[in-house]
Amino acid sequence: MIAMSETTEPEDIAIAPVLATPEEWRVFLERYGELYVKARADGDELVDLLDDDQLEALDRGEGFELWLGEAPAPEEALVASEERLGVRFPPSVRGFFLASDGWTRLDAWVDDVHPCGRVMWMRDSDAGRRVTEMYDSIPGNEDVVQLFRRSVEIARGEDFWLLDPTDVGPDGEWAAYEFAPKYGNPTKYPSFSALFHSGYESMDEDMG
């Protein structure tokens, strides 16, 4: 771990419409899953993810239907999560959960997007608490420690995906951050939708 410097923003962030409805998210996530299989999945993972017809279509370079997400969250489960946290999620987060209650294949050092029932304040998660305490012990990290304490943890692995409910754009979207503890600089995105979309763009560029 190194000391924090300033929050950065991705240099050529793709300008994409915010995904706000379950229908928009489902179309995007189907494309994301298909691209993930082509760009990132290895042989063993492919056997686990695809049936024989899909594997044959992949070998032929054809498209195929694939869903790597979960069942949609019921509205009452989403509302219960919002009440537990004392917030109302922004449109892109609500739309995502109403399309898929979590996601397990990401182009990032993040294992999964939590189901809505496991979304929590970073300060309340075991990993989040440890990272906050480490950064708080090093002078000069005051800004990022405050970000940790006010942010919602929506995804985690080696890195974190965080949402800041105090930084709201004109479209009602919360600022989103990708944070790698070993490097120290949070990367800021204008929304959860934009953060998720950055992984798609990364995979697409590698394929091209």
C-alpha positions in Angstrom: 0.0 0.0 0.0 1.2 3.5 -0.8 0.1 6.9 0.4 -2.8 8.5 -1.4 -2.4 11.4 -3.8 -5.3 12.9 -5.7 -8.4 11.3 -7.1 -8.0 10.8 -10.8 -10.5 10.6 -13.6 -10.1 8.2 -16.6 -8.7 10.1 -19.6 -10.8 9.1 -22.6 -13.9 7.9 -20.7 -16.5 6.7 -23.2 -19.5 8.9 -23.5 -22.4 6.4 -23.1 -26.0 7.0 -22.1 -26.7 6.2 -18.5 -28.3 2.8 -18.2 -31.3 3.5 -16.0 -34.0 1.0 -16.8 -33.9 -2.8 -16.3 -34.5 -3.3 -20.0 -31.5 -1.1 -20.9 -29.3 -3.0 -18.4 -30.4 -6.4 -19.6 -29.5 -5.5 -23.2 -26.1 -4.2 -22.1 -25.4 -7.1 -19.7 -26.1 -9.6 -22.4 -23.5 -7.9 -24.6 -21.1 -7.6 -21.7 -21.4 -11.3 -21.0 -20.8 -12.3 -24.5 -17.8 -10.0 -24.9 -16.4 -11.2 -21.5 -16.5 -14.8 -22.8 -14.7 -13.9 -26.0 -12.1 -11.6 -24.4 -11.4 -12.8 -20.9 -12.6 -16.3 -20.2 -10.1 -19.2 -20.3 -10.7 -22.7 -21.5 -11.8 -24.1 -18.1 -14.0 -21.2 -17.4 -15.7 -21.5 -20.8 -16.6 -25.1 -20.2 -18.3 -24.0 -16.9 -20.1 -21.1 -18.5 -21.2 -22.4 -21.9 -23.2 -25.4 -23.1 -22.1 -27.4 -26.2 -24.2 -25.3 -28.6 -22.7 -22.1 -27.3 -19.2 -23.5 -27.4 -19.7 -24.4 -31.0 -21.1 -21.0 -31.8 -18.1 -19.4 -30.2 -15.7 -21.6 -32.2 -17.5 -20.5 -35.4 -17.3 -16.8 -34.4 -21.0 -16.5 -34.1 -23.1 -14.7 -31.6 -25.1 -16.6 -28.9 -27.4 -15.8 -26.1 -25.7 -15.8 -22.7 -26.7 -14.5 -19.3 -23.9 -14.3 -16.6 -26.0 -12.4 -14.1 -28.6 -13.3 -11.5 -32.4 -13.2 -11.4 -33.8 -9.7 -11.0 -34.1 -8.4 -7.5 -37.7 -8.0 -6.4 -38.8 -4.4 -5.9 -39.4 -5.2 -2.2 -35.9 -6.5 -1.7 -34.5 -3.4 -3.3 -36.6 -1.1 -1.1 -35.5 -3.1 2.0 -31.9 -2.5 1.1 -32.5 1.2 0.6 -34.3 1.4 4.0 -31.4 -0.5 5.7 -28.9 2.0 4.3 -31.1 5.1 4.7 -30.8 6.1 1.0 -32.6 5.7 -2.3 -30.3 4.3 -4.9 -29.7 6.4 -8.1 -31.5 5.4 -11.3 -28.6 3.3 -12.8 -28.2 1.3 -9.6 -31.9 0.6 -9.3 -32.2 -0.4 -12.9 -29.2 -2.7 -12.6 -30.6 -4.6 -9.6 -34.1 -4.9 -11.2 -32.3 -6.5 -14.1 -29.8 -8.7 -12.2 -29.4 -9.0 -8.4 -25.6 -9.1 -8.6 -23.0 -10.0 -11.2 -20.0 -12.4 -11.0 -17.9 -11.9 -14.2 -16.2 -8.5 -14.4 -13.3 -7.0 -16.3 -11.6 -5.7 -13.2 -9.9 -6.7 -10.0 -13.3 -7.1 -8.5 -14.9 -10.5 -7.8 -18.5 -9.5 -8.1 -21.1 -6.8 -7.8 -23.0 -7.6 -4.6 -26.6 -8.5 -4.6 -28.7 -5.6 -3.2 -29.0 -7.3 0.1 -25.3 -7.3 0.6 -24.6 -3.7 -0.5 -23.2 -1.9 2.6 -21.4 1.1 3.8 -17.7 0.6 3.2 -17.1 1.5 6.8 -19.2 -1.5 7.9 -17.5 -4.2 5.7 -14.6 -6.1 7.2 -12.4 -5.4 4.2 -13.5 -1.8 4.0 -12.8 -1.2 7.7 -9.3 -2.7 7.4 -8.5 -0.5 4.3 -9.9 2.6 6.0 -7.8 2.0 9.2 -4.6 1.4 7.1 -5.1 4.6 5.1 -6.1 6.6 8.2 -2.8 5.7 9.8 -0.8 7.5 7.1 -0.7 11.3 7.1 -2.0 12.9 3.9 -4.8 10.5 3.3 -7.6 12.5 5.0 -9.6 13.0 1.8 -9.7 9.4 0.7 -10.5 8.3 4.3 -13.5 10.6 4.3 -14.5 9.1 0.9 -14.4 5.6 2.4 -16.5 6.6 5.4 -19.3 8.1 3.4 -19.3 5.7 0.5 -21.4 2.6 -0.3 -19.5 -0.5 -1.2 -21.3 -2.1 -4.2 -18.5 -4.5 -5.4 -15.3 -5.9 -4.0 -12.4 -8.2 -4.8 -8.8 -7.1 -4.7 -10.2 -3.7 -5.6 -13.4 -1.9 -4.6 -16.3 -0.2 -6.4 -17.7 2.6 -4.3 -20.6 5.0 -4.7 -20.7 8.4 -3.0 -24.3 9.5 -2.2 -23.1 12.9 -1.2 -21.9 13.7 -4.8 -25.0 13.7 -6.9 -25.1 14.8 -10.6 -27.9 16.7 -12.3 -29.3 13.4 -13.6 -29.5 12.0 -10.0 -26.5 9.7 -10.4 -24.0 9.3 -7.6 -20.3 9.6 -8.3 -18.7 6.2 -8.6 -15.1 5.1 -7.8 -12.8 2.3 -8.7 -10.3 2.0 -5.9 -7.2 -0.3 -5.8 -5.7 -0.3 -2.3 -2.2 -1.2 -3.5 -2.0 1.9 -5.7 -3.9 4.4 -3.7 -5.6 6.7 -6.2 -9.4 6.3 -6.6 -10.6 6.7 -10.2 -13.8 8.7 -10.4 -16.7 8.1 -12.8 -19.9 10.1 -13.1 -22.2 7.1 -12.4 -22.3 3.4 -11.6 -23.4 2.9 -15.2 -20.2 4.6 -16.5 -18.0 2.6 -14.2 -19.5 -0.7 -15.4 -19.3 0.5 -19.0 -15.5 1.2 -18.7 -14.9 -2.5 -18.3 -16.8 -3.2 -21.5 -14.8 -0.6 -23.3 -11.6 -2.1 -22.0 -12.5 -5.6 -23.3 -13.7 -4.2 -26.6 -10.4 -2.3 -27.2 -8.4 -5.5 -26.4 -10.5 -7.5 -28.9 -10.0 -4.8 -31.6 
